[in-house]
Amino acid sequence: MEILNLRFLPFLKGYRIFAAILIFITGMSGMDSSEAQTGFKGVKALVISSVRVDDKPLPLHANQAVRAGADPATITFNFGPITNSDWAPNRLRYRLDGYENAWHEGDAEMNFTVRFYNKTGDQISQKPFNITGSSTGWNGSLKNSPLTHRRETVTVPLQASKLMVVISSAGPPATEGVYVVANLVVSEIESNNLPGTVLLESPLDQPRENYNSAAVPNGWARDGIDHSMAKIVNIGHDPVARAFAILDNDPISHAEWRNSLGTAPQVTPGDKLVLEWNEMYSMGLSDIRAAAYEKLAPGTYTFQVQEINIFGIPTGVEASLKLVVSPPFWKTVWFWSIVSAAFVVAAIGLVRYLTWHKVRRELLVLKSQQALEQERLRIAQDIHDDLGARVTQISLLSAMAQDNQEFSDKARSEFAQVSQMSRDLVAALYETVWAVNPENDNLDAMGNYICQMVTLLCERSQLCCRFYVSDLPKNPQISSQTRHNFSMVVKESVHNVIKHARASEVVIRVEFIEEVLRISVSDNGCGFRPSEQTSGNGLINMRRRLEDIGGTCLIESEPGKGTTIHLRLTVGQSLAHSVFKDGLHTN
């Protein structure tokens, strides 16, 4: 036995819970099934019975919002009186709070109509002037709501001889509301377009002592299915005026005010008439049972439905339901949180991969360099231990043969040449071993070697030599190519001093500041003009050697003022330069 549909109770407003409990108790105290079905008769309550999204019903739960999902095409609310109630609301209106501010009351309609009749009393034409909604400034009160002036023109049709004015609520059957017409005047229009002879005017505008509002004015009649809804009302204040009114509170009936055909004014076909009246009105439908909304944006809404009386004033009977439209998943916080987290993870993974790849590449280069250094060390040891020893033995044997008196002078002279060439070869081998040996890949070893080399060259040529050398660190490391090229440039510079400068002194300055190695070779010789130097490849080769390792060579010289050669090398840049070349070579 179904006594009470409890799932509708949370959506009832204006309905007293005590009444529902009382009905429930009464039903439990012995009502049979048929009596229980009539338990809500006479109860004034509205309920939102169902919500459909894209024609699919959604479950309704007490005190919970309805969730419509994402991107609904159409949302339909169905509502009406509570189940099994015989109560019919006067007018209903609804709105979706959060989406709109205006209320919807349906397409209710009343009208002010002009009818034309022929001489036999048959209607031949009519001209309706329809109204809908509420008049401007309507506030639910006949006393305080303002009147709106209307002025319309019509042309009398052929065969017409009489005129009837009808004030009617005969619109859609479920129309309920108020329609008030005052100060009605129907006149002919003169040739100058000004109102002329008055054909019909409202009798309520004429002063009348002790006027009975229930009485029907002479020449006027009530009409319609329920003509009792045609009334004469007082409107305004200071002074109070009387007006025709239709107070329609019946959803299936209508009412009318009209002037009597027997006393209707005579008209002439082709004449133009002007109709003027003041009006106020408010109307709606009582049979609205559904509301549909399309493509609602994501958000939270509240659907409200209310009953209002015929004057448009809420009666307190209403229902509401909260609706949540979810955003598409790609607009949600959790989606972008996942995307952001995935992006961060991907970025971290990419950084880790690039770092791993870089470290792996550097490890490969380092392994290649280590293998190369081991090979260089082996070659240096082989040259020193094997080839160096053999050349030294040749030098010793040739020197001993040079001192042997048993050989002729020519032979001893040739042995002297062999001995000298052997010593030169030993010196060259020493330079090669020094350049190849990876243990000398540092600035300190290169500085020592340059000083020894310059000292040896100057001693052979009996040239005075002075050194200004700052402390050189063993780190950073430099490549064998850098040491070789730099030492060869210094050697070429000193050779040029010995061969061309006619100098008595050479000064060598070596310093290392902020990872920049600077070496200058200065002499007090004859000097020259660098711009006029065209012959020979010595200076060109010096510049090229330094450019190969990322360095620079600057020559300053003037005739009679000596020459200074500035050699400059950024050690970190030189190391990267050589690593890049070695990497290309090893790959």
QUIKADA-V730128 format. One record per helix or strand of 2 or more residues. SS is the DSSP state (2 for helix, 1 for strand). FROM is the first residue (numbers start at 1). TO is the last residue. If there is no record, write none. Layout:
((SS;FROM;TO) (SS;FROM;TO))
This chain:
((2;6;11) (2;17;28) (2;33;37) (1;46;53) (1;56;57) (1;66;70) (1;74;81) (1;91;97) (1;110;117) (1;123;131) (1;148;155) (1;162;168) (1;175;189) (1;195;201) (2;203;205) (1;220;223) (2;227;229) (1;230;235) (1;241;248) (1;256;259) (1;272;285) (1;290;294) (1;299;308) (1;314;326) (2;329;331) (2;333;403) (2;409;436) (2;438;440) (2;443;461) (1;464;469) (2;480;501) (1;505;513) (1;516;523) (2;530;532) (2;538;548) (1;551;557) (1;563;570) (2;571;586))
